[in-house]
Amino acid sequence: MPSPIKFCEIAGSVRAKRARRKEARPGELLAAALDLFVEKGFAATRAEEIAQRAGVSKGTLFLYFSSKEELFKAVVRENISVRFPEWRAKLESFEGSTAELLRTFMTQWWTHVGDTPVSGITKLMTSEASNFPELAAFYESEVIQPGDALIRSILQRGIVRGEFHPVDLKYGVYTVLAPMLFLAMWKHSFGPGKSGPNKLVPEEYLAVQIDTILNGLGVRPASPLNTKQLP
């Protein structure tokens, strides 16, 4: 039989492990929910499945999150919304050209978001937003509007500095978003199974799209017809 001192040490260790386990549960639930939402979609994912994958009971899940909808919102906040202040700070402190800034923004988006399970949320919202208007409104507020504002700021920076010619910023934002959204959809649709000579390599695709965007945005030299003195 353990001595009283040894018993206290064991009991203290068990309590500490339980405390650490309790603190880790929200994160474990969010990770499990993200995986299942991406794999199955929001509607098809049951709370019981999320709890089971996280190694807890359904009742424990609802101790932390009052509903599946609130759990989804927490997943979005934890994996996407929380990044916007950091991205905004990087934009404001960037010292290179706006072309370099745009290239950095789009390539880092692929590395840190697009090429991860998080980008599956884009496909999920595209396919299920109309069935869940509250979640669609939440996603609009938490992700779409801040993302649009960030891209708008990059384009505006280039215009103000004389690096980009003036464009309609509303649609300029969509020009930048289009290849990013395509990659997110491709990755979570048929990307992993595509092979052969036509297989899309995300990094190469994105590089071509960035060059295309920049060549379209770059300041155009004055036309000789516009500079020639007429008699």
C-alpha positions in Angstrom: 0.0 0.0 0.0 1.4 3.4 -0.9 2.6 5.6 2.0 0.4 8.7 2.8 3.0 11.0 1.2 3.2 8.8 -2.0 -0.6 8.6 -2.1 -0.9 12.4 -2.0 1.6 12.7 -4.8 -0.3 10.3 -7.0 -3.6 12.0 -6.2 -2.1 15.4 -7.0 -0.7 14.1 -10.3 -4.1 12.7 -11.3 -5.8 16.0 -10.4 -3.2 17.9 -12.4 -3.7 15.6 -15.5 -7.5 16.0 -15.2 -7.1 19.8 -15.0 -4.9 19.8 -18.1 -7.3 17.5 -19.9 -10.2 19.8 -19.0 -8.3 22.8 -20.3 -7.5 21.0 -23.5 -11.1 19.9 -24.3 -12.3 23.1 -26.1 -9.3 22.8 -28.5 -9.9 19.1 -29.0 -13.5 19.7 -29.7 -12.7 22.5 -32.2 -10.2 20.3 -34.0 -12.6 17.4 -34.2 -15.4 19.7 -35.4 -13.2 21.2 -38.1 -12.2 17.8 -39.4 -15.8 16.5 -39.5 -17.3 19.7 -41.0 -14.8 19.6 -43.8 -15.3 15.8 -44.4 -19.0 15.7 -44.2 -20.4 19.2 -44.3 -22.3 21.1 -41.6 -25.7 19.5 -42.0 -24.5 15.9 -42.1 -22.2 16.2 -39.1 -23.8 15.2 -35.8 -22.8 16.5 -32.4 -22.3 12.9 -31.2 -19.7 12.3 -33.9 -17.7 15.4 -32.9 -17.8 14.4 -29.2 -16.7 10.9 -30.1 -13.8 12.0 -32.2 -12.7 14.4 -29.4 -12.9 11.6 -26.9 -15.6 13.1 -24.8 -19.4 12.6 -24.2 -22.0 14.6 -26.0 -23.0 16.2 -22.7 -19.4 17.4 -22.3 -19.5 19.0 -25.7 -22.6 21.0 -24.7 -20.9 22.2 -21.6 -18.5 24.2 -23.8 -20.7 25.0 -26.8 -24.5 25.5 -26.5 -25.2 24.2 -30.0 -23.6 22.8 -33.2 -24.0 26.3 -34.7 -22.1 27.9 -31.9 -19.4 25.3 -32.3 -19.1 26.1 -36.0 -18.8 29.8 -35.2 -16.0 29.0 -32.7 -14.2 26.9 -35.4 -14.3 29.9 -37.8 -13.2 32.3 -35.1 -10.3 30.1 -33.9 -9.0 29.3 -37.4 -9.8 32.3 -39.6 -11.1 35.4 -37.8 -8.3 35.4 -35.3 -5.8 35.9 -38.1 -7.1 39.2 -39.5 -5.4 41.5 -37.0 -2.0 39.8 -37.7 -2.5 40.1 -41.5 -3.6 43.7 -41.1 -0.4 44.5 -39.1 1.8 42.8 -41.7 0.2 44.8 -44.4 0.7 48.1 -42.6 4.3 47.4 -41.8 5.3 46.0 -45.2 8.1 48.0 -46.8 8.4 46.5 -50.3 6.4 47.3 -53.4 2.7 46.6 -53.6 3.4 43.9 -56.2 5.6 42.2 -53.7 3.0 42.7 -51.0 0.2 41.1 -53.1 2.5 38.2 -54.1 3.4 37.6 -50.4 -0.3 37.8 -49.3 -1.5 35.3 -51.8 1.3 32.8 -51.4 1.2 32.9 -47.6 -2.6 32.5 -47.7 -2.0 29.2 -49.6 0.7 28.1 -47.2 -1.2 28.9 -43.9 -4.8 28.6 -44.9 -5.5 27.2 -48.4 -3.3 24.1 -48.1 -4.8 23.2 -44.7 -8.2 21.7 -43.6 -9.3 25.3 -42.8 -9.9 26.0 -46.5 -12.6 23.4 -46.5 -14.8 25.9 -44.7 -14.9 27.8 -48.0 -16.4 24.9 -49.8 -18.8 24.1 -46.9 -20.2 27.7 -46.9 -20.5 27.8 -50.7 -22.6 24.6 -50.7 -24.6 25.1 -47.5 -25.0 28.8 -46.9 -28.4 29.1 -48.4 -29.7 26.4 -45.9 -28.2 28.1 -42.9 -28.8 31.9 -43.3 -27.7 32.7 -39.7 -24.3 31.0 -40.3 -24.0 32.6 -43.7 -24.5 36.1 -42.1 -22.0 35.2 -39.5 -19.4 34.1 -42.1 -20.1 37.2 -44.1 -19.3 39.4 -41.0 -16.4 37.3 -39.7 -14.6 36.3 -42.8 -15.8 37.8 -46.1 -16.0 41.5 -45.0 -12.6 41.5 -43.3 -11.0 39.6 -46.2 -12.5 42.0 -48.7 -11.3 45.0 -46.7 -7.7 43.5 -46.5 -7.5 43.0 -50.3 -9.0 46.4 -50.9 -6.3 48.0 -48.8 -3.6 46.3 -50.8 -5.0 47.4 -54.1 -5.6 51.0 -52.7 -2.0 51.1 -51.5 -0.8 50.3 -55.0 -3.1 52.9 -56.6 -2.1 55.6 -54.2 1.6 54.9 -54.7 1.3 55.0 -58.5 2.1 51.3 -58.8 -1.3 50.1 -60.0 -3.6 51.9 -62.4 -7.0 52.9 -60.9 -9.5 50.1 -60.9 -13.0 49.6 -59.5 -12.0 48.3 -56.1 -15.2 46.4 -55.6 -14.4 44.2 -58.6 -10.7 44.4 -58.2 -11.1 42.5 -54.9 -12.9 39.7 -56.8 -10.0 39.5 -59.2 -7.6 38.7 -56.4 -10.1 36.4 -54.6 -11.0 34.3 -57.7 -7.9 32.2 -57.9 -7.8 31.7 -54.1 -11.4 30.5 -54.0 -10.8 28.3 -57.0 -7.8 26.6 -55.2 -9.9 26.1 -52.0 -12.7 24.5 -54.0 -10.3 22.4 -56.1 -8.5 21.1 -53.1 -11.6 19.9 -51.3 -13.4 18.6 -54.5 -11.2 16.5 -56.8 -7.8 17.9 -56.3 -6.3 15.1 -54.2 -7.3 12.4 -56.7 -6.3 14.2 -59.9 -3.2 12.8 -61.6 -1.6 12.9 -65.1 -0.1 15.6 -67.3 -3.0 18.0 -66.5 -2.6 17.7 -62.7 -2.8 21.2 -61.2 0.2 22.1 -59.0 -1.2 24.8 -56.6 2.0 26.7 -56.2 2.6 26.9 -60.0 -1.1 27.8 -60.6 -1.0 30.6 -58.0 2.3 32.0 -59.4 0.7 32.2 -62.9 -2.4 33.9 -61.6 -0.4 36.4 -59.6 1.7 37.3 -62.6 -1.5 37.7 -64.7 -3.1 40.0 -62.1 0.0 42.1 -61.7 0.5 42.5 -65.4 -3.1 43.6 -65.7 -2.7 46.1 -62.8 0.7 47.5 -63.6 0.9 51.1 -64.7 0.8 51.2 -68.5 3.3 53.3 -70.4 1.9 56.3 -72.2 0.8 55.5 -75.8 2.8 57.2 -78.5 -0.5 58.3 -80.0 -1.3 60.2 -76.8 2.1 61.9 -76.5 2.6 62.9 -80.1 2.1 66.5 -80.9 -0.7 67.0 -83.4 0.0 69.6 -86.2 
